[in-house]
Structures are given as C-alpha cells and as structure tokens.
C-alpha cells in the first residue's frame, strides 16, 4: 500500500509517497510543474515488486518551499537528504521524466555508489537546448505565457534552467549501471523539425552510455507514463532486474 510521508530535507519538509518492498528502491523524479501524482499508474504497478518513492519537489503539491537558487544540485541534495531521513537507503534506480531527467543525472553523478540504474522518460537534453538557441522556431508556443501563470516553485526552477543544464553537462553516468531512455514521437506541442532533433539528441546521448538502451514510444506524447504506462513499467522492471543481477554477481 502507498502512503504519504512528510520528511525533513534540511529546513523544509517534502511530501513523499512510499510503498512496496524490495531492493533496489525505485525513485521517481517528475518534470517541471509535475509531482508525485504524475506517477500514479506506474508507481502502483512497480510497487507490486519493489519499494517505490515518488515525491513533490520543494514548493510543489504538499511540499514546503525550499532555499534558492533551485538548480539541479540543490534539488538532488534535498532528495538525497529526504531519502536518508525517511530511512530509505540505497541502492536506487532513478526514474526521471522530462526535466526530471536532468535532475536524476545530476543526482547519479553526486552519489554514484548509491545509484544502481536509471530510466529516462522523454528527458530534457542539454544538446537539444543548445540547438534551440539557434533555431527560434523550435521554441514551444506560449512558453513565456505559461511560465507567467506557473507557481512560484516552477518559476524558481525555470530561472535556474541554464545552471541545471550545465550541471548535467558535467555529470557522468556511474560506471556499469543499466540505463534505458524512452523517446516520445507524438509530442504535438513541439514542431516536427524540433521533434526530430529531440529524438536525434536522445540517440546521441544514449549511444555514449555503455550498454545503454533506447526505446521509441511511437504512439505516445511527452507523458509516456500516462499514455503508454506499460512501456515505462517494462523499462523499469528491466533495469530493476539487471541491477539485482549485478548486485548478486558482486556479492
């Protein structure tokens, strides 16, 4: 059964949804403006065979606001502290959607010995961001208007996007861990040319990860976990099983 827990993460508390048993623990990181609710279908399925944790970042949902600036390293540090304070120790399989993919990559670089695997769901990519700077037509329509209506927490994270991308650019994937990256092919909010480059940058990145696997979600928009949840569940189960096998081999 899944249960909400309020856990200290320094000077503020984060809202965690925890459930299931088994190691490694699956930790979910949502995209901009999203929180633990975005994982409901996938988490309930994964909790049948593993311990799971989803959460609301500081200032989102039921979580208290945290210190600024809200760049990736700060967010990763708070998640790590919350997991420790909740008594949920490593190893972790990190699952990141959209900009959450940036956050989990930075987390993995900061705590490499604690991370047993990663699943990246249509993740934001610093190489794509570089491309958009020289291709204005790739900008998502109405982005400025959307941000003006966003919560303070989302605006605070958005203000640190460049810093978070730079932190991800410097981050390294821990050696030998299984990594699966899923790419959505029906994101209607993005022009076709940009969507093609988005997929190309995903292929470029995962090809540099030894043993990395790329999965194309042909029928899904950006929220693959909502539109094709079984695809996400299967990817997490695969990484979970590989991580367990590696742990058995080392012991």
N, C-alpha and C positions, 0 to 999 in steps of 0.2 A: 504494500500500500504506500502511496506517495503522501508525504506530509510536509507542510511548510514549516521552516525553522528560521527564526531571526538570529543572525550570528554577527558578532562584532568583527569589524575589519579595520581596526585602528580606532579612530574617533567616531565612527558611524557604524550602523548595522545594515547588513544586506539580507534580503529575503531569499532563502534557498528552498527549493522543492527537492526533497530527497526521498528515494525509495529503491527497493530492490536489494539484492545481495550478490556477492561475488566480486572477484578481483580480476583485472584492473577495474577501477571506477571510471564510468563514462561521465565526462564533464561537458556540459553544453554551453556554448557562448553564442548569444543571439546577435543579429545585425543591428544597425542603427535604429533606435526608437523601439525596438522589439525587446521582449523579455522572456521569462520562463514560459509564458502562455504559448509562445510560438512553437514550442517543442511538444505540446501535449500528446499528440498521437504517437509520435516516435518514442518519446520517453516512456510512455505506459507500456509499449511493446518491448523496449530494451530492458525495462525493469523486471521483466519475467526471467531474465538470465544474468543480470549484472546489477551492481549498485549504480545508481544514477544520481546526478546532481545537475539541475538547471537553476538559474538564478536571475534576478533583476539587478543590473548594474546600479551603482550609486545614482540616486535621484530618479530612477525609473520604477514604475509599479509601486511596490510596498517598501522599497529600499530607501534608506535615508541618503541625503545628498552628501557627497564626499569632497575632499580638498581638490583645489585646482592647481595646475592645469590637468585636464583629463586626457592625457595621451596614453598610448598602449602600455608602457612600462608601469605607470601608476595603476592602471586597471588590472593588469596581471598580478601586481603585487598585492592588491586588495583581495582578489580572488584567492590567491595562494594563502593569504592570512586567514580568510574566512574558512577555507577548507581545513586548515590546521585547527582553528578554534572550534570547528564543528566535529573534530575527531575523525575526519575523513582523510586518511593518509594515502600516499602514492602506493602503487603506480597509477597513473591516469591515462586514459585515452581521451584526447581533446577533440571536440566536435565544434567547428566554427562555421557559422553561416554569414555570408556577405562580409561586412567589415569585421564581424567576429572572427573571420579567418585571419585577419591581421593580428588581432589580439591573442589568439591561441598560438600563432607562430612566435610572437614575442615571448609569451609565457614559456613555450618549449625551449627557447634559447636561454631564458633566465634560469630555468630549473630543469636542465636536460636529463639529469639522472632520475627524475620523477615522472617523466613522460614516456609511455610505452607505445604510443601510436597516435595518429591524427587522421581525422576525416574533415575535409574542407568542402563545404557546400556552396557552390557558385561564389567562391570567395573574391573579395576585392583584391586587386593586384597592383603593386606599385608600378610595374611596367605599363599597365593599361593607363594608369593615372598620368604617367609621363606622356603617353600618346595623346590623351585627351587635351593636354595643354597646347598642342599644336593643331588640334582638329576640333574647332569650336562646335561643329555640327554634331559632335558626339555627346555633348552635354545633355543630360536628361532635362527634358522640358519642364519648366516651372520649378527647378531646384531651389532658386532663391526664395520664391513664394512659399514653398513647402517649409523651408528652414525657418522663415519668419513666423510660421504657425506652430513650429515644433516646441516641445517642452524645453525648459532651461537646461536640463541634463543633456538632451540631444544636441542643443546648440553648443554646449560646452565641449562635448566630444568632437563635434564638427569643427570647432575652432582649432582643434589640435590635429586635424587630419594629416597635414603635411609632416608634422613631427612623428605621428604614428607610422606613416609610410616610411620615413627614414629609419625608424627603429626596426621595422620589418625588413627593410633592405639589408640592414646589418645583421639580422638574425640568421642563425644557422639551424637547420633541422638536425636534431640529435641523431648520431650515427646509428644506422641499422634498424631504426623503427619502421614499421609499416605505415604507409601514407596513401590514402585514396582521395582524389579530388574529383568532385562531380560538377559538370558544367550544364547549365540550363540553356536550351536552344530556342525557347519561345518567350523570351523576355520582351514583351511588347512596349515597355517603357524606353527601350533603347533602339536607336536607328539600326537598320540591318548591317550597315558597314561597321558600326561600332561593335555590334554583337559578334561579328565575325572576328574582329581583332581581339575582343574579350576572350573568345574561345582559343584563339591562337596563343595569347599570352598565358592562358592556363596550360596549354600543351607544352609551351617553352619551359614553364616553371617546373611542372611535374617531371619532365624528361630529365631534369638535373638532379632529381631525388633518386638515389639508388633503390631499385625495386619499387618505385612509386607507380601507382596505377591510376589511369584516367578513365572516368565513366561519363558518358554523354547521356543526358536526360533529354531525349528528343521531344517528349510530349509535355515538358514542364516549363513554367515560367520561373522567375527568380526564387520563389519559395518552394523549392523541391520537396522540402519536408512536409508541406501541406498538400501539394499536388500529386506527388508520387512518393508517399511516405515509405512504401515497402522498399524502394530503391535505396533510401537512406538507411533504413533498418538493416538491409542486407550488407551495405558497405560497412556499417559499424560492427555488425556481427563478424564480418570477415577480419577486420582489423583487431577486434577483441580476441578472436581465436588465434590469430597469428601472434599477438602479444603474449597470450598464455603459453603458446608453444615455445616461444623464445625464452620465456621465464623458466619453463621446465627444463629446457636444454642447458641453461646456465646453472641451474641448481644441482 
